[in-house]
Amino acid sequence: MTKIVRIGNKLIGDNHPCFIIAEIGINHNGSVDNAKKLIQIAFDQGCDAVKFQKRTIEDVYSESELKAPRQSVFGETNGDLKRGLEFSYEEYKEIDTFCSKLGILWFASSWDKKSVDFLEKFNVCAHKIPSACICDIELLEHIKKTNKPILISTGMSTIDEINRAIGVIGLDNTIIYHCTSTYPTSNEEINLNFILELKKRYSCPIG
């Protein structure tokens, strides 16, 4: 029997309506005004939540990666771009207030432990594990300690890697997502039948 997960006031699992998340990620381009516009669109279309991405830049990227040349409106290096796309505490506070007034949930994919702690300051409704971090056991353990619902992406992952992650976070408060880590995804790569395989293997909501 599939376990039920509660995110905010929504129940997720068999015989419950779909929980729809609008992926904002870093598509706000470093602008809170853009983020608010995207949140408003998601709310107007009936989405249950919006999701961002949160990174501690110096922890996630090496010094050489940050120094690499990359032209953008933020500067001349990859580091300039990465830092320019990250919101500060005050900016996320503004987003948190905006979402609360609308009545839409928000959370983020955490790429490192400091980002988890940062998001916890806002008492986010859930934590998302990006596909690229599914093998980061320390991060998984850190997120598990929050006792919040965990949404885990499986793009590029093997069954063994998924099993290892589930061994850390468990299934009681977990939602597993079938993901394809190519953007845009061609029809040949979608492989939606894998959702059925995930449903056979794991007694938790599958998305």
N, C-alpha and C positions, 0 to 999 in steps of 0.2 A: 504494500500500500504506500502511495506517495505521501511523503511528509509535507505538511503545510508550513509555509514561511510567511510571516507577517512583516511587511515593510510599511511603516507609518500606520495608517488605518486600513491598509489593503491586505487581504489574504491571497496568497499565491499558491496554486496547486490544483489538483483535479477538482472539477466542478466549480471553479471560481473564474471570474472574468479575467481576460488577459491583462497583464500589467505592462503598460507601454511606456518605454523610456526613450526620450529624445536625446540623441548623442550630440552634445555641443562640443565636447572635447576642447580643442584649442582653436576652433573655428571662429571664435570671437576676435581673433587677431590682436589680442592684448587690450581690447576696448570693452569696458564695462557696459557702455551704451549698446554696443553690438550684442553683448551677452544678454542684456535685458530684452532686446528685440527678439532674439532667438527664444528666450524663455517665454515671452508673450505669445509667440507663434505656436510653440509647443502647447501652451495652456489653451489657446483658442482652438486647437485641433483635438483637444481632449486627452492629451498625454497625462500619465500619472506622475511622471518625474522627468527631470533633466539631469544629464550626467556630464561632468567636466573631467579633465585630467590634471593631476597634481604631481609635480616633481620637485625635489630638492636638487637643483641643477648641478651643484658641485659634487653631490653624492652619486648621481646617476651617470654623469658623463665624465670621461677622463679629461685631463688638462689639454692633451693634444687634440681631442675632439672639439673642445670649446674654442681652441685657438685656430682651428681650421678655417680657411677663407670661405665666406658665404655672404653674399650680398643680400641685404634686406633693408626695410625701412628703419630697422633698429640699429644697423651698423654694418661692419665689414666682416664679422666673424660668425661662426656657428653659435658661439656663446652669446653674442649680442642678440641673436634671434631667439634662442631658447629662453634667455632671461626676460626678453621683451614680451614673451607669450605667457609668462607666469603672473598671476594676480597676487597682490599683497593681502595681508590680513584685512586691512581696511576695505579693499575692493571686494573680497569675499564676504565681508560683513554686509556690504551694500547689496550683494547678490542674495545673501541669506534673508535680509529684510524684504527684498522685492519678492522672493519666492513665498515667504510667509504671508505677505499681503494678498498674493494671488491665490494661495492655497495649493501650490504645487510643490512636490518634494524635490530635493536636490541632493546629490552626492557626487563622488568622483572616483576615478581609478587612481589608486596610490601606487607609485613606482618605487617607493622607499619608505623606511620606517618613520622618518621625520615628517613625511607628508601625511602619514596616518595620524600622527600626533597633532599635526596642524588641523586636519579635518575634524578631529575629535573636539576641538575647541568650539565647534559649531554644533556639536551633537548631531552629526549627520545621521540619516535614517539607515544607512547601509554602507558597506565598503565594497569596491569592485577591484578584482585582481586582473590586471591586463594579461593577455596571452604571453607577452614577453617575460612576465615575472612568475609564471606558474611553477618554475623550478626553484624559485628563491624561497627556501624553507624558512629562513629567519624572518622574512617579510610575512609569510603565511602565518607563522606562529604569533607574530606581533599583531596581525589583524585579528586572529582568533581571540586574543585576550580582550578585545573591545566588547565581545559578546553581542555584536551587531550582526544582522544578516550579511552573508558574504555571497557576492555574485562573482563567478569565476569564468573567465573566457578560456577557450581551448584551441584557439587558432595555432597552427603549426605544432600542436602537441600530439604525442603518442598516447596510447591507452596506458602504458606504464607510467608516463609522467602525470596523467590525470589521476591514476590510482594513488600515486605517491602524494599528490596534493591533497586528495580526499583523506588520505591517511593522517594528514596533519590537521585539517580543518574540520573533518567529520561531515556528516550529511544532515544533522539536525536543523541547521539554520543556513543551509546552503542552496544556491541555485546555480546550475551548470548551463553554460551557453555553448552551443555549437557555433563556431566562428570560422570564417575564411579570411586569412590575413593578406588578401590582395584587394586593392582598391583602384578602380571598381572591379568587382568580381564577375568573371565570365560565367555563363550558364554551365559550362563544363566543369567548373570548379566549385559550384555551390554545394553539391552533395548533401541535399536536405535529408536524404534517407539515413544519414548518420544520427539524426535526432532520434530515430526509432531505436538505434543501437544504444544510445545513451539512456533512453528510457528503460531498456531491458536491464542495463547494468546498475543503474543508480536509483534509489528510492527517494528522490528529491525532485522538485520542479525542474524541468528542462526547457530552455529557451533557445 
